[in-house]
Amino acid sequence: MTSLTERNNIIRLVTDGIAAGARQRQCCKTIDLSERTLQRWQRDANNENSLGDQRPGRIQVPKNALTPAEREQILTLANSKEFGHLPPSQIVPCLLDQACYIASESSFYRVLRTVRQLAHRSKERPAQARKKPRALSATKPNQLFSWDITYLPTQVKGIHYYLYLFIDIFSRKVVGWQIYENESSALASEVMRDICARENITPNQVVLHSDNGSPMKGATMLATLQHLGVVPSFSRPAVSNDNPYSESFFKTLKYRPSYPQQAFANLLEARVWVGGFIQWYNHEHRHSAINFVTPAQRHAGEDHAVLAKRVAIYKAAKERHPERWSGKIRNWQRINIVHLNPEKNIIDKEQPAALKKAA
């Protein structure tokens, strides 16, 4: 309820705002007041007999509200030695088994929430809020890598080979891989050293993203990354979407028609098959996410010429038979930026311009 004095003060403030050049609607929106209410107040202000809001000002108290003594009893029980480690969902049944009813479970929760005691009450580690990994992007090869490890089956149940795989997110090229009989940060660091040597990686050039597995966060791997000048980046625990490029590659690998139906007989057989698959993936597979060029072409910068040639062929075809084209030619513009875990408000500003150029 608003007293007559408060009404007049609000009317005066709105009037001053309008006099200063603001619109009435914006003034009312700023103070969270309906324009209709303001107009009614202004109409009443011109009436000398207006007494303002005549509604009763008493505070309604529910008839079934807990008394101060009952609230204090709830707090005493919830903080007692017997129940201090239990949530209300456990306290209420325990009291009922003792033929005692104090209040409902929701009342326990409400009272504890009021005094800010509705928190983790057991000895186990409370759930922790996990922040999303920082948004990363790449505009050329050898800026942003993703890596992970996947199982490959052996002929012994419960024993697997481990495929260590590193992929360049911008070009989608597999820049390094190896298969071992166990998981180890030391083995992963060896693969990373080899990649940096072959790709001529300089300090602070590459960000390496991975999940939170022990090989990824092992002391040997982290020390190697620091020595090489590679910046590590990690996913949230148990969130595979934070590392989608590696997960997507593993699905492509394991759902290939040529993927062996039987388990690998030995380590050499596994390495031979994976080597052949990666040769196909890097040099023959036209990747849909990079406008159907091969990862090797994009990694070497050859996709500029490939895509330009496609545009020229399409334009020539349209000139020969314009009646067969209902609109613009297909967009063969190069994808100029690739994001990893982007924020919701991140919009690729280069891509719309590229679409216009392609048209």
Order of alpha helices (4+ residues) and beta strands (2+ residues): alpha-alpha-alpha-alpha-alpha-alpha-beta-beta-beta-beta-alpha-beta-alpha-alpha-beta-alpha-alpha-alpha-alpha-beta-alpha
